[in-house]
Amino acid sequence: MPAARFTFPAASLSFALLTLHCSAAVFWDESGSGDLSNNQSAPSPFTLSSGVNSVVGTVNGTTDSQDWIALTVPGGFQLSSIVLQTYSSADSQGFTGFQNGASFVGNPEASASAYAGFTHFGTGAQNGALPPVNLLHADLLPIMADPANAPGAQGFTPPLGAGTYTFLIQQLGANTSYQFDYGVTPVPEPTTEALLAGIVCAGFFLKRRFFGKQALVR
């Protein structure tokens, strides 16, 4: 049985793909860069760039059970995915969740409402009332946003826009190594169809105003 983690229940496209493929970097690897912050009030800060931004870390389930990172999404971009790229542990699941802002306020182990969204992750992750599932290589962002998987969380709608978000990566059961790939894409420009529709609507509105005034003059 996986160790209990909380008192509440767990739980244009071609251009974007090209961008992700062409720009991929590990912004932190604990094996060479040092330990990530263990302090929710002072998480390790990082500004993401367009493409895949990877963090590689370890938690041991006892003396180093939490990694805290504050990820800043620059203006004009959005955090579109969070993919669990690798996971190695004797425990089938860990936990990750986030809160808006450059630090995490409140008790991360006491209340689901402290989180904008959260999820268990791993090779046998159980969220809400769903059966355990292997989430290796899965995009966790929509799972974190689903109220059925993250009951009691504040809620959010993916993707995450420009701003800073503080993430907890936690394991209370065993030595665990992980890699998360945070996918950042440009905010899409308005489509040609949408622009044309807006121009047509504006023209129709101006025409009605013009002819309405003409009728009053008569």
C-alpha positions, 0 to 999 in steps of 0.5 A: 500500500502506498504511504498516505500523503494527505488527510484529504482524498487524492486526486497554431498546433504544428507551430507549438509542437515544432517549438517544443521539439526545437527548444528543450532544456534541463533547467535543474538537475539535482545530481549536479546543481544541488538540492532544490528548496525544501522551504515552501516560503522560499522555493527555488525560483525559475523563469521558464522559456518557450519549449520544454523545461525539465527539472530532474530531482530526488526525494527520499521520503524522510529527511528530504521529502519535499522539493519546492519550485516557483515557476514564472511563465513570461508574458506572451506565453503559457504553461501548456503541459506538465509531463512526467518524463521519468519516475523511479521509486519503490513507492508507486506514487508521489504527489505534486500540486501548486498554488498561485504566487511566488511562495506557498501559503498555508499548510500543504499537508492539511487542506486541499483548498490551499492548492489551485490543483494537485495530483498523485503521479507515478506508475500506480497513481490513484486520484479521487475515486479512480483506480491506480494508473500508470502516469509515466509520460502522461500530461498531468496538467489536465488531471490537476485541473479536474475536480474529480481528480483533485477534490477540494482544490481551488480549481483552474483552467489549463493552460496556465497564463503568464505569472508565477506558480509555486509547485510542491513535489513530494514523496513520503514513502521511499527514495524517488527520482523523477523528471518533470517536463514543463511545456511552454508555448506562445499564446496563440494569435487570434485566427484569421476567421476570428478577426474577420468575424470581428470586422464584420460585426463592427461594420454591422454595428456602425451601419446600424448606428449610422442609419439610425441617426439618419432616421432621426434626422428625417 
